[in-house]
Amino acid sequence: MGKVYFVGAGPGAEDLITVRGLELIKKADTIVYAGSLVNPELLKYKKPGCIVYNSALMTLEEVTEVLITDAGSGKTVVRLHTGDQSVYGAVREQMDILDKAGVEYESCPGVSAAFGAAASLNLEYTLPGISQTLIITRMEGRTAVPEKESIEKLAAHEASMAIYLSTGLLEKLSDRLIAGGYPANAAAAIIYKATWPEEKAVSCTVETLADTARKNNITKTAIVLVGRVLEGRGYERSRLYASDFSTEYRRAGVPQQALQIDIAAGSEKLSYRHSCEPVEGKVRTSVISFTKRGAELSAGLLQLLSEEYLPARAYSKYSGEEALPEGVERLDDSIGIKDWAAQESSDGRALIFIGALGICVRAISGITADKLRSVPVINIDETGHFVIPVLSGHVGGANELAVKIAEAIGAVPVVTTATDLNNAFAADMFAMENGLGIVNREGIAAVSSRSLDGKPVRLQIEDFPDILSENNETSGAAEKNVEGDIPDIIISSRHELFGKGRLNLCPRKYAVGIGCRKGKGVNELREFLEDELRKAGIDIAEVGAIASIDLKKDEPGLIALSRQLKVPFITFTAEMLKKAVGEFAESAFVEKEAGVGNVCERAAMLLTGNTGLLPVRKTARDGMTLAVAENRSSGSGN
């Protein structure tokens, strides 16, 4: 016995079918598609020998006869509907007939026209304070509409409305929307063949629906949208990201730490807020425990961590019925430890495990690929006897954090990094303390090995000549290179000086101005940044800060990017950005939305004190923009 798949083809664009739906088309032996509405380009993905039927030319009985006969003979049958078949798809009647025939079937959802139309207008149907409800409905035609669901009664809510199958009844629709409560001048839109190449989207008001359709020659295959959300203004911000709103991943009432830094801008000094870089060595921490005793220890750590470091949060997987200590949240059973670790680390938080070391090691197995990007990880036994820095001991500060926790709870810090145990020169610490980027991380081990063997570590300094000056106290066992010696560490912007057994450090002389559409993930942002830097011949280790407009100060992807790179994330107001000096790629749209015509180039230039160059001008990709400025001031080596 074969199987029937009811598949939503999406609103029109060929690439808006789901991946699952496309795979079903590819393996189908028979396809019955709604030929008058489904994009025929999807049929090019069918396999050779697949039989195709156009249901626009068939009755219900003829359609179901094909489904039953072919599935009964062991074939895979796809019934391809427009949009999502659960909305005006007439699938229930087909399913009932298949039930009686004993034919197995399954549904694969699609993107309905209401959401294709919203995407065409960059529209959000649920704006706080305006509308939190989307009504999907239609005018009655050949198919009746229940009296309780008349347009007038639904319009009385003045919620967002998506009205299907009503293009030929627009005059009546206007009258009934107004009779129900919508003002005559309420915002409306007509979207003809949403997401198709021939899409046409026109804005109007409720009273001008019919006139607008006539002027634009729209007579069918359109969806009507109505509601104040179309105006895009007067709404309240969502509570989801509000600072006083707690979520599973963020505690309410925890203030953002701020560091005030001075950046020269023109002839004046301006003070800018920098929103996420660790302040005075402090880090955000998240604690996880697994037993009642562990939960009690984590509660004790909370106050210490929140006072000594940035505010901490604690979770427990304790399965007992007893209440957890104050401040410790029970982690939902549906959230695995690896998922928890991945989420917390992506937020740039140090992870503290209270329990068996094996649990910690398994939990962090997916986040340990890059020692320079990993967050600090610490493990404490539930009795509080030993504190073990597990990951990112130097660059991330896990060793220092472990020692301070051990001192506070009377435990033994178990530091295992060789350079710490032998009080030897640590190249990665040297780079961090001097604000240098690590270009070839494999050189760290070679230099550390030389130091542990008691051999001198020689530096060749081409940039930042003040390093290892008389007043520098961070040099440890390193010494300046003398003529004829082979250097172990090269501090230079010239990338070609790499060599086996050497460590190449570089000044962080590049500033990145960046902006993005809401919700862009850190991986996509980092890939974009790395691609553009690579094209310009700039190593990502040379980036010293990233900046954007203050409208993006709480953008999770940008904050996470700065934490991965371990550089400040600085935000400017529109008025501050206007003080940037130079010729920039201005956009009227950006001016309207942000109050300044260019964000990325101006932000990057401000970070250099308006004295830099722009080796990477404004570049855009899929809702992201960036520019890179080079700091030409003293200390850059130029």
C-alpha positions in Angstrom: 0.0 0.0 0.0 1.3 3.4 -1.0 0.7 6.7 0.7 -0.9 10.1 -0.1 0.9 13.3 1.0 -1.1 16.5 1.1 1.6 19.2 0.4 1.3 22.9 0.7 3.1 24.5 -2.3 3.4 27.9 -0.7 1.9 31.2 -2.0 3.6 31.3 -5.4 7.3 31.7 -5.4 9.0 28.5 -6.4 11.5 28.6 -3.5 8.8 29.1 -0.8 7.8 25.5 -0.7 9.2 23.7 2.4 12.3 21.5 2.1 10.1 18.6 3.1 7.5 19.4 0.5 10.1 19.6 -2.3 11.6 16.3 -1.3 8.1 14.7 -1.5 7.7 16.1 -5.0 11.0 14.6 -6.0 10.1 11.1 -4.9 6.4 11.1 -6.0 5.1 8.6 -8.5 1.9 10.6 -9.0 1.2 14.3 -8.5 -2.2 15.8 -8.5 -1.7 19.6 -8.4 -4.1 22.6 -8.3 -3.1 23.8 -11.7 -4.9 27.2 -11.6 -3.0 28.3 -8.4 0.2 26.3 -7.9 3.4 27.5 -9.6 4.0 25.0 -12.4 7.8 25.5 -12.0 7.6 23.1 -9.1 6.8 20.3 -11.5 10.3 20.5 -12.9 11.6 18.7 -9.8 9.5 15.6 -10.4 11.3 12.4 -11.3 11.1 10.8 -14.7 8.0 8.7 -15.1 6.0 10.6 -12.6 2.3 11.0 -13.7 0.9 14.5 -13.3 -2.8 15.5 -13.0 -4.2 19.0 -13.1 -7.0 19.1 -10.5 -8.4 22.3 -12.0 -9.9 20.1 -14.7 -11.2 17.4 -12.3 -14.1 16.9 -9.9 -13.7 15.8 -6.3 -14.6 12.2 -7.2 -12.1 12.2 -10.0 -9.3 13.5 -7.8 -9.9 11.0 -5.0 -10.2 8.1 -7.5 -6.6 8.9 -8.6 -5.4 9.1 -5.0 -7.0 5.9 -4.0 -6.1 3.9 -7.1 -2.4 4.9 -7.2 -1.8 4.7 -3.5 -3.6 1.3 -3.5 -1.1 0.1 -6.1 1.9 1.0 -3.8 2.7 4.4 -5.3 3.7 7.6 -3.5 1.1 10.2 -4.3 1.4 14.0 -3.8 -1.7 16.1 -3.7 -0.2 19.5 -4.2 -2.3 22.4 -2.9 -1.6 26.2 -3.1 -0.4 28.0 0.0 -1.1 25.9 3.1 -3.8 23.3 2.5 -5.2 23.8 6.0 -6.5 27.3 4.8 -9.3 27.0 2.3 -7.7 23.9 0.8 -10.9 21.7 0.8 -8.7 18.8 2.1 -11.0 17.5 4.9 -13.5 16.1 2.3 -10.7 14.4 0.5 -9.3 12.9 3.7 -12.7 11.6 4.7 -13.0 9.7 1.4 -9.5 8.3 1.9 -10.4 7.2 5.4 -13.3 5.2 4.1 -11.1 3.6 1.5 -8.5 2.7 4.1 -5.8 4.8 2.4 -3.0 6.2 4.6 -2.2 9.9 4.2 0.0 12.6 5.8 0.1 16.4 5.6 3.1 18.6 4.9 2.4 22.3 5.7 3.1 25.2 3.4 3.3 29.0 3.6 -0.1 30.5 3.3 -0.8 33.6 1.2 -1.5 35.7 4.3 2.2 35.2 5.3 3.5 35.7 1.8 1.6 38.9 1.6 2.9 40.1 5.0 6.5 39.3 3.7 5.8 41.4 0.6 4.9 44.4 2.8 7.5 43.7 5.6 4.4 43.6 7.8 4.0 42.3 11.4 0.4 41.4 12.1 0.7 41.4 15.9 2.0 44.8 17.1 1.6 45.3 20.8 -1.0 48.0 21.7 -2.4 47.8 18.1 -3.5 44.2 17.5 -2.6 40.9 19.0 -5.0 38.9 16.8 -5.0 37.9 13.1 -8.3 37.0 11.6 -8.2 34.9 8.4 -11.6 34.9 6.7 -13.5 35.4 3.5 -16.7 36.8 2.0 -19.5 34.3 1.4 -19.8 33.3 -2.2 -20.6 29.8 -3.5 -19.4 28.6 -0.1 -21.5 30.0 2.8 -19.9 31.6 5.9 -21.4 31.0 9.4 -23.6 33.9 10.5 -21.5 34.4 13.6 -18.4 34.8 11.4 -19.8 37.6 9.2 -17.5 40.3 8.1 -19.3 42.8 10.2 -19.0 40.8 13.4 -15.3 40.1 12.8 -14.6 43.7 11.8 -16.0 44.8 15.2 -12.7 43.6 16.8 -10.6 46.0 14.5 -7.9 43.3 14.7 -5.6 42.5 11.8 -7.5 40.8 9.0 -6.4 38.8 6.0 -9.4 38.3 3.7 -9.2 35.6 1.0 -11.3 34.8 -2.0 -13.1 38.1 -2.1 -11.5 40.1 -4.9 -14.7 40.2 -6.9 -16.7 41.5 -4.0 -14.7 44.5 -2.9 -17.5 47.0 -2.9 -19.5 44.8 -0.6 -16.5 44.1 1.5 -15.8 47.8 2.1 -19.4 48.5 3.1 -19.4 45.6 5.5 -16.1 46.4 7.1 -17.2 49.9 7.7 -20.6 48.7 9.0 -18.7 46.4 11.4 -16.6 49.2 12.9 -13.6 49.9 10.7 -13.2 53.7 9.9 -13.6 54.4 6.2 -10.1 55.7 6.1 -8.6 52.6 7.9 -5.5 51.3 6.3 -5.8 48.4 3.8 -3.8 46.7 1.1 -4.5 44.5 -1.9 -1.7 42.0 -2.8 -2.2 40.3 -6.2 -0.4 36.9 -6.5 1.8 37.4 -3.4 5.4 36.3 -3.9 4.9 35.5 -7.7 7.1 37.2 -10.2 4.1 39.2 -11.3 3.2 40.2 -7.7 1.5 43.6 -7.3 1.0 45.1 -3.8 -1.0 48.3 -3.5 -1.9 50.3 -0.4 -5.3 52.0 0.0 -8.0 52.5 2.6 -11.1 50.4 3.4 -13.4 52.7 1.4 -11.2 52.7 -1.7 -10.6 48.9 -2.0 -12.8 48.5 -5.1 -11.4 51.7 -6.9 -7.9 50.6 -6.1 -8.4 47.2 -7.6 -10.0 48.6 -10.8 -7.2 51.2 -11.3 -4.6 48.4 -10.9 -6.5 45.9 -13.0 -6.8 43.4 -10.2 -9.8 41.1 -10.6 -8.8 37.8 -9.0 -6.0 35.9 -7.2 -5.5 38.6 -4.6 -5.7 38.8 -0.8 -7.0 41.9 1.1 -5.3 43.0 4.3 -7.0 45.4 6.8 -5.9 46.9 10.1 -3.9 49.6 11.8 -0.8 47.4 11.7 -0.5 48.4 8.1 0.4 51.9 9.3 3.4 50.6 11.2 3.3 53.2 13.9 1.9 54.0 17.3 2.6 50.5 18.7 4.3 49.6 22.0 7.5 47.7 22.2 7.3 43.9 22.9 7.9 42.9 26.5 10.0 40.0 25.4 13.3 41.9 25.3 12.4 44.5 28.0 15.0 44.8 30.8 12.4 44.1 33.5 11.0 41.0 31.8 12.4 37.6 32.9 12.9 34.7 30.5 14.4 31.3 30.8 17.7 32.9 29.6 17.6 36.4 31.1 16.9 37.6 34.6 14.8 40.7 35.1 16.1 43.7 37.0 19.7 43.0 36.0 21.2 46.3 34.8 23.4 46.3 31.7 27.0 47.1 32.8 28.4 50.1 31.0 31.9 51.3 30.4 32.4 54.9 29.4 35.2 55.4 26.9 36.4 58.6 25.2 36.7 58.7 21.4 37.9 61.7 19.6 35.2 63.0 17.2 36.2 66.1 15.2 37.4 68.7 17.6 35.5 67.4 20.6 35.6 64.4 23.0 32.5 62.4 23.1 31.7 59.7 25.6 30.0 56.6 24.2 28.3 53.7 26.0 29.8 50.3 25.4 27.3 47.7 26.3 28.8 44.3 26.5 32.6 44.0 26.9 33.6 42.5 30.3 34.2 45.4 32.7 37.5 45.3 34.7 37.9 41.6 33.9 34.3 40.8 35.0 32.3 38.2 33.1 28.7 37.0 33.0 28.2 33.7 34.6 25.6 30.8 34.5 25.6 28.0 37.1 24.0 24.6 36.7 23.6 22.0 39.4 22.1 18.5 39.6 21.4 17.6 43.2 19.8 19.3 46.2 23.3 19.9 47.7 24.6 21.3 44.4 21.6 23.7 44.3 22.4 24.9 47.8 26.0 25.5 46.8 24.9 27.4 43.6 22.6 29.6 45.7 25.6 30.6 47.7 27.7 31.3 44.6 25.0 33.7 43.2 25.7 36.5 45.6 29.5 36.2 45.2 29.3 36.1 41.4 26.8 38.9 41.2 28.9 41.1 43.4 32.4 40.3 42.2 31.4 39.8 38.6 28.5 40.6 36.4 25.1 39.3 37.5 24.9 35.6 37.6 22.0 33.2 37.1 21.6 29.7 38.5 19.7 26.7 37.2 19.2 23.2 38.6 18.2 19.8 37.2 17.4 18.5 40.7 14.4 16.2 40.2 13.3 16.0 43.8 10.0 17.5 45.1 11.7 19.9 47.5 11.7 23.6 46.7 14.9 25.0 45.3 16.8 27.8 47.1 15.9 31.3 46.4 17.4 32.5 43.1 17.9 29.1 41.6 15.5 28.2 38.7 14.5 24.7 37.9 15.6 23.8 34.4 12.7 22.3 32.4 13.0 18.6 31.7 12.6 19.3 27.9 16.0 21.2 27.9 19.0 19.0 27.8 22.3 19.9 29.4 24.1 20.2 26.0 21.3 22.5 24.8 21.6 24.6 28.0 25.4 24.9 27.6 25.1 25.8 23.9 22.5 28.5 24.6 24.3 30.1 27.6 27.7 30.0 25.8 26.2 31.7 22.7 25.2 34.5 25.1 28.8 34.9 26.1 28.4 33.5 29.6 31.0 31.6 31.6 29.6 28.2 32.5 30.0 26.8 36.0 29.0 23.1 36.5 28.4 21.8 40.1 28.6 18.1 39.9 30.6 15.3 38.3 33.3 16.4 35.9 32.1 13.9 33.3 28.7 15.7 33.0 30.6 18.9 32.3 32.8 17.4 29.7 29.9 15.8 27.8 27.8 19.0 28.0 30.5 21.2 26.5 31.5 18.7 23.8 29.9 20.8 21.1 31.4 24.2 22.1 35.1 23.4 22.5 36.3 23.5 18.9 38.1 26.9 19.2 40.0 27.7 22.4 40.1 31.4 21.5 36.4 31.7 21.0 35.2 29.4 23.8 33.7 30.8 26.9 35.3 30.0 30.3 34.1 26.7 31.8 34.6 25.7 35.4 33.6 22.5 37.3 33.0 22.3 41.1 32.2 19.1 42.9 29.0 19.3 44.9 30.8 19.3 48.2 32.7 22.4 47.2 36.1 20.9 47.8 37.6 21.5 44.3 37.3 24.2 41.7 38.6 23.1 38.2 38.9 25.5 35.3 38.1 23.2 32.3 38.1 25.5 29.3 39.5 28.9 28.2 41.8 29.2 31.2 43.9 32.1 29.9 42.1 34.1 27.2 38.6 33.5 28.7 39.8 34.0 32.3 38.6 30.7 33.7 41.8 30.2 35.7 41.5 33.6 37.5 37.7 33.0 38.1 38.4 29.5 39.5 41.0 30.9 41.9 38.6 33.6 43.2 35.7 31.2 43.6 38.0 28.8 45.5 39.2 31.5 47.8 35.6 32.6 48.5 34.2 29.1 49.3 37.3 27.7 50.9 38.0 25.2 48.1 41.2 24.1 46.3 41.7 25.6 42.8 42.9 22.8 40.5 44.7 24.8 37.7 46.3 22.5 35.2 47.7 24.8 32.6 51.4 24.2 32.4 52.5 27.9 32.2 50.6 28.7 35.4 51.9 25.7 37.3 55.5 26.6 36.3 55.1 30.4 36.6 56.2 30.6 32.9 55.5 33.2 30.3 52.1 32.7 28.7 51.9 34.0 25.2 48.0 34.2 25.0 47.9 36.2 28.3 50.6 38.5 26.9 48.5 39.2 23.8 45.4 39.8 25.8 47.0 42.1 28.3 48.6 44.2 25.6 45.5 44.4 23.4 47.0 42.4 20.6 45.2 40.0 18.2 46.4 36.4 17.8 46.8 35.6 14.1 48.1 32.0 14.1 46.9 30.3 17.3 49.1 27.3 16.7 52.0 29.4 17.6 50.8 29.7 21.2 51.9 26.1 22.0 55.3 26.5 20.4 56.1 29.6 22.4 54.7 28.2 25.6 56.8 25.0 25.1 59.9 27.2 24.7 59.1 29.1 27.9 58.5 25.9 29.8 61.9 24.6 28.7 63.4 27.6 30.4 64.5 29.2 27.1 64.1 33.0 26.5 61.1 34.1 24.4 62.3 36.7 21.9 60.0 39.3 20.4 60.4 41.1 17.1 58.3 44.3 17.4 57.4 46.2 14.2 54.2 47.8 15.5 53.4 49.1 19.0 57.0 50.0 19.9 56.0 50.9 23.5 55.5 47.2 24.3 58.1 46.1 26.8 59.0 49.6 27.7 60.4 50.3 31.1 57.0 50.9 32.6 55.5 47.7 31.1 54.8 45.1 33.8 53.2 42.4 31.7 56.2 41.2 29.7 57.0 38.3 32.0 59.9 36.3 30.6 59.7 37.8 27.2 62.5 40.0 25.9 63.0 42.2 22.9 64.7 40.6 19.9 68.3 41.6 19.2 69.7 41.6 15.7 70.6 38.1 14.4 68.2 36.2 16.8 65.3 34.2 15.4 62.1 35.7 16.9 59.5 33.6 18.6 56.8 36.2 18.7 56.4 38.8 15.9 54.2 41.8 16.5 53.4 43.1 13.1 50.6 43.9 10.6 52.6 42.1 7.9 50.9 38.7 7.7 53.6 37.2 5.6 55.9 36.9 8.7 54.2 33.7 9.7 56.6 30.8 10.3 56.5 27.4 11.9 57.1 27.6 15.6 56.5 31.4 15.7 53.5 33.3 17.0 52.3 36.2 15.0 50.5 38.9 17.0 49.0 42.0 15.4 47.7 45.4 16.5 43.9 45.6 16.7 43.8 48.6 14.4 40.5 48.0 12.5 37.1 49.2 13.6 33.9 47.6 12.1 30.7 49.4 11.7 27.8 47.0 11.4 24.1 46.8 11.2 21.6 44.0 10.6 17.9 43.1 10.4 16.4 42.1 13.7 17.1 38.5 14.7 20.2 37.9 12.6 22.3 35.1 14.2 25.9 35.4 15.3 27.1 32.7 12.9 25.7 34.5 9.9 27.1 37.8 11.1 30.5 36.4 11.7 30.6 34.6 8.3 29.7 37.9 6.6 32.4 39.8 8.5 35.0 37.2 7.8 34.2 37.1 4.1 34.6 40.9 3.7 37.7 41.0 5.8 39.3 38.2 3.7 38.5 40.1 0.5 40.3 43.2 1.9 43.3 41.2 3.2 42.5 41.9 6.8 42.8 39.2 9.5 39.9 39.1 11.9 42.4 39.2 14.8 43.1 42.8 13.7 39.6 43.9 14.6 39.6 46.0 17.8 35.9 47.0 18.2 32.5 46.8 16.5 29.9 49.6 16.5 26.4 50.3 15.4 23.5 52.7 16.1 22.0 52.7 19.5 18.8 51.3 18.0 20.8 48.0 17.9 22.3 48.2 21.3 20.3 45.1 22.5 20.6 43.1 19.2 21.5 39.6 20.4 23.5 38.7 17.3 25.7 41.8 17.5 26.3 41.4 21.2 27.2 37.7 20.8 29.6 38.6 17.9 31.5 41.1 20.1 31.8 38.5 22.8 33.1 35.9 20.4 35.7 38.4 19.1 36.4 39.6 22.7 36.1 43.2 21.6 33.9 46.1 22.7 30.5 46.6 21.1 29.9 50.4 21.0 26.7 52.1 20.0 26.1 55.7 18.9 23.0 57.8 18.7 21.9 59.2 15.3 23.2 62.6 16.3 26.6 61.2 17.2 26.8 59.4 13.9 26.2 62.7 12.0 29.4 64.0 13.5 31.5 61.5 11.5 33.7 63.2 9.0 33.9 62.0 5.4 31.9 61.1 2.3 29.5 58.2 3.0 27.0 56.1 1.0 23.8 57.7 2.2 20.4 56.1 2.0 17.1 57.9 2.1 15.4 54.8 3.5 18.0 54.5 6.3 17.6 58.2 7.0 13.8 57.7 7.4 14.2 54.6 9.6 17.2 55.5 11.8 17.5 59.3 11.6 20.9 59.2 9.8 21.5 58.2 6.2 24.4 55.8 6.9 25.2 53.8 10.0 28.1 51.4 9.3 30.6 53.7 7.6 30.0 56.5 10.1 30.2 54.2 13.1 33.5 52.7 12.0 34.9 56.1 11.3 33.9 57.5 14.7 35.8 54.6 16.4 39.0 55.9 14.7 38.5 59.5 16.0 37.5 60.6 12.5 41.2 60.1 11.4 40.9 56.7 9.7 40.5 55.3 6.2 37.8 53.0 4.9 39.4 50.0 3.3 35.9 48.3 3.2 33.1 50.7 2.2 29.5 50.0 2.9 28.7 46.4 1.9 25.4 44.7 2.2 24.3 41.1 2.3 20.9 39.5 3.1 19.8 42.1 5.7 23.3 42.9 7.0 25.6 45.9 6.3 29.1 46.6 7.3 32.1 48.8 6.8 35.7 48.7 8.1 37.9 51.7 9.1 41.6 51.6 9.7 42.9 53.5 12.7 45.9 55.6 11.4 46.7 57.2 14.7 49.9 56.5 16.6 50.5 52.9 17.7 49.1 51.4 14.5 52.5 51.1 12.9 51.7 53.4 10.0 
